[in-house]
Amino acid sequence: MLKKKLPWMLLFLVLMVFSIWAVVSRSDSFSPSLLRETLIHSDVKWLVLAVIGMFCNILFEGFALDVLVRTLTKTEGEKPIRSHGIVYSAADIYFSAITPSASAGQPASAFFMNRDGIPVAKSAVILVLNMLFYTGALAIVGIIGFALNPAMYWGMDTLAQTLVMVGFIILIGLCVIFVLILRKEQWIKKVAVKLVRLEKKLHLIKDVDGRVKKIESAIDQYKNCAKLISKNKPAMFAAFFLNLLQRFSLVSTTVLVYLAFGGSMSNLADVTAVSCLVLVGVYSLPVPGGMGVADYLLLSGLCQIEDIASTANLALFSRGISFYSCILITIIILIIGYALQERRIKKRKEEAAKSGAFEDEKS
């Protein structure tokens, strides 16, 4: 799996260097000496809380996945499957960060789930449900960000406003499609098939039948998820709420770094609004980890807050904690998680072999 993702890892490193270079070279507010001076005089307690917020980004998704695994894999009379949500979460966050449109996040999580004995069909449903909750939570975060201070959105430059609006439209569109699948299944299927046939006419795709089957399978999967939500409302609400907390843990990092750098409490709503809008805007382009896009949106939003000595320094440091440090932590979690899984798999095989030998002796 890692060998297949190596090109994306290299692209991630290139984009990381380019993103940092772009912020440093294109921003008049960047100053290494000012950043060093700011860090020396920063309030440590806020920086510690910012790092905790970064860890919570991993933990809350892990807890949400644990809830879904326990709810959807329990079988009466059988030993429950032991979930390791933190590992699944780390896989999702890391591989989503290094691939466009987060395309490898869910398959990576499914890989680790399957190694823990979670059936492929159930892991697929669990991850689709988590994606639905993630999308809904992100849409709510965007609404809250705009409601806190609409002026922060209108104060951004035109490109930044467009990115945020496109991201919000995509999120709302995904939520609307899910609702329509529940109420207007055939209508959604007809529209999707017509779009596929249009793509065929434009020579964008060749296998029309294969694409239609994938659409039908996706619609059936979403309907199955809707039934599971209605049957397990308390657990589903808990998973959704944990996804919402995960989103706000990301928002909190920038806010806490702002406070650590001597920011005023009176501007907390403005900084929070910008952080929420950035999360939505990142969704507008299929760039690995939103690199470049997130930095640009942060600069466009934070420059409106007068008491920030250097928006570039604040943007770089907050992204360093919330994104780049998070990626490093998830790699460590995955290495340890994979090693522990190998040990558990080996132990299961040995126990199965002993059990088989014991049965042979009895017979």
N, C-alpha and C positions, 0 to 999 in steps of 0.2 A: 504494500500500500504506500509506504513512504517513497519507494523508488518512483512510482507513478506520479507522485506529487512533487518530486524534486524540481522540475521546471517552474512550478508555481512558487516554490520556496525561493528560488533564485529571483523570480519576478518580484516577490515580496521584498527582498532585500534591496533590489534596484529602486522600487517605488518608495521604500522607506528613506533611502539616501536622497532621492530626488525631492521628496516631500519636505524633508528637513532643510535641504539646500534652498528650496523655493521660498520657504518661510524666512530663512536667514538672509538670503540675498535680495529678496524683493520687499522686505519690510524695513522701513526707516527706523522703526521702534526697537529693532533687535540690538542688544548690547551685551556682549559677554561679561564685561566688567559690572554692568548694572545687574545682570542675572546673578553673578557671584555675590555682589553686595546684598541683593534682595534675599538670597538664600541664607546668608550669614545672619541677617536680622529677621528672618521669617519666624513665625510662631509655630514651633515644632508640633504642638498638639493638633493643629489643623492639618499639618502634613501627614501625621500618623493616621488621622481619621480619613484622609484622602486615600492613603494606601489601603486601609481597611475597606473603604468603599470599592476599591478595585477588586479586592478579594471577594467581596460580597457579590460582585458581578458574576463570578464563577460559582459561588456557593448557592445563590438563589436559584439559578437555572438547574443546578444539580439537585437541590431539594425538590423543585417542581417535577423533574424527571423521576425522582424516587417515588413521589406521590403517584404519578401515572403508572409506573412499573408495578407498584404494590397493588394498585386498584385493578389494573387490567390483566394481571398474570396470576392472580390468586385463584386457586382451585380447591374446593372442599376436599378434605382428606389427604391432600398432598402437601409436602413441605414447600413453603413459599420460596420463590426465587430471590436470592440475595441481590439487591440492586446496589450499584456503585455509581450513583448519579453524578458525583464530582468528576469522575473519569469521563463519563459520557458528555458532561458539560464542557470539560476542557477540550475534548475532541471536536465538539461543535464549534466552540469559540476559535480554536487555533486554525482548523481547516477552513472555516468560513472566512477567516482573516486573510488567508493566502490565496484564495481562489475568487474569481469574479462572481458576483451575485451570490456569494456564500454557497456556491454549488456543491462543495465537498463536505460541508459541515454535517448534514444529516447522514450521508453514507458512512462517514467516519464514526459517528455516534452508534449507528446500527452495527458496525463492525465490532465495536467493544461490547455492545449489548449481546450480540450473538455468541461471543466468546464466553459470556457469563451464563449462557443457557437460555436466553430469552428468544423465543421463536421469531423467525424473520417477519412473519405476518403481523405479529403483535408489536414488534419493534417499529415496524412501518407505521402502524396506527398511532402508537405512542408519540412518535416524532412528528407526525402530521398534526396531532392535537396540540403538541407543544408549539408548533409553528403558528397555528391559529391563535393561540393565546399570546404568543410573542407579537404577532401582527396587531391584534386588538390592543394590547398594552402600549405598543409604540404609537398607535393612532391616538390613544388617550393622552399620552405624554405630549404629542404635538398640539392637541387642543388646549391642554393646560398651559403649555409654553406660550401660545398665542394669547390666551385669556389673561395670563399674568401681566403682560404688557405688550399690546399690539404694536406700539411705537417701535419696539426693538426689531420687529419684522420689517416694518416700513422704513426703518432707518438703514437697513442693509442695502448694498448696491443691487442693481437690477439682476445680475447673474445669480447672486446669492438668493434673492427673493424667488427667482425662477426655480432654482434647485430645490428649495424648501417646498414650494408649491407642487412641483412635480412629484417629490417624495410623498407628500401628503395625499395627493390624488391617487398614487399607486396604492398606498396603504388603505385608503377608504374604498378604493375599487376592489381590492382583495376581500375586504370585509363584506362588501355588498354582494360579491359573487358567491361567497359562502352562504349568505342569507337566501339568495335567489335559488341556489341549489336545493335548499330545503323546501322552498315554496314553488319554484318554477323550474323544476329539473329538466323537463323536456324542452322548454324554451332556451335554457342555457346550452343544452346539447345541440339544438338546431343552429344557434348562433355560432358555436364553436366549430361545428362541421362546415358551415358556410365560410368561415375564416380560413379553415384548412384548405378548402377547394380554391379559394382565392389565392392562397400561397402557391398552390399547384399551378394555377394559370400564370402566375408571375415567375414560375420556375424557381421558387425558393425552397421547395421540398419535392421529393419524388414519391415516397411511400405514403400515400393518402390513407389507405386502409390501416396501416400500422399506427399512424398518428391518431386516427379516429378511435381505435381500440384503446390507446393510452388515455384519451380524453374520457371515454366511457368508464375506464378503470378508476381514473381520478375522481370522477363524479360519484361513483359507487363508494369509494373510500371516504369521501367527505360525508356522504349520507350515513355511513356506518359510524363515523366520528360523532355526528349529531345525535345519533341514538345513544351512544355511550355517554355523552354529556348529559342527556336527559335522565339516564338511569343512575348516574353517579354524581349528582349535582354538588354535594359538599366537597368531594375530592376534586372535582373539576374547578370549582370556585377557588379552592386552595392553590391549585396549580396556576390558575390565571393570576391570582393575587401575588404569588411568588414571582411570576414573570413581570408583573408591574413593579415589584420591589427591585427586580434586577435592572429594569430600565432606569429607575430613579437612583440606583447605586452608581450608575454611569454618570448621570446628571450631577450627582453630588460631588464627584471628583473635581470638576472644574470649579464649582462653588467653593469647596473647601480649600483648594489651592489659592483662589482669589482672597479668601480670608487670611490664609497663612502669609500672603504677600502684603498684608496690611490693608485689605479692602474694607470698606464701610458696610456695616450691617444694613444700612438704609438702601443699598443697591443690590441686596440679595435677590429680590424678585427679578431684577433686570438680568443678572448673571444667570439665574435659573432659567429664565425665558430663553436666553440665547442658547444655553446648553440643550434644552429640550428641542429647539428648532434645528440645531445641528444634527441631532440624532435622526430627525425626520428627513433632513436634506441629504444625508449620506445615502439614504435609500433610493435616491433618484438616479444614480449611475452605478453600473456594474463594475466598480473598481474594488480590487481586493482590500478589505478592511477600511474602505472609504478613505484611503490615504490620499492626501492632496485635497480632496473634497472637504473633509472634516476640518483640516487646517485652514483652508480658505474661508469656510463658513464661520469658524471661530474668530478669525481676524476681522471679518466683516461685521460680526455682531459685537465683539468686545470693544472695538474701537469707539463705540458710542458712549462707553462708560468713562467718565472723565478722570476718576481717581486711579485708573490703572496706569502705572508709570510706563510699562512696555507691554502692549498687547501680544507682541511676538513672543516675548519671554514667558508670559502667562500661558499662551496657547501651546508652546513647545513643552513646557514643564507638565502641564495638565495632561496633554496627550501622551507624554512620556510615561506617566503613571497609569492612566486609564487604558492605554492601548499597548504600547511597546513593552512595558513591564508585565502587563497581563499576558501577552503572548509568550514571554519568557517563562512565566509561572506555569502556564498551561503545558508548555513543552516538558517541564520538570514533572508535572503531574502525570502526563501521558507516559513518560519513561518509567516512572515508578509503578503506575497503574498496570502497564503492560507486563512488567516483571512479576508483579504480584499475581496477575491473571495466569501467567505461565506456570507459577507455582501451584495455583489452585487447580488448573487443568491437569497438571502432572499428578497431583494428589487424587483427583477424581478418577483418573485412569488406573492408578495403583489400587484404589479401593474397588473399582469395577473388576480388575484382574483377580484380586483376592476373593471377591464375592463369587466370581465365576469358578475359581479353583475349589472353593468351599462347596458349591453346588455339585461339582463333578465328584467330589469325595463322597457326598451323601448318596449320590446315585450309584 
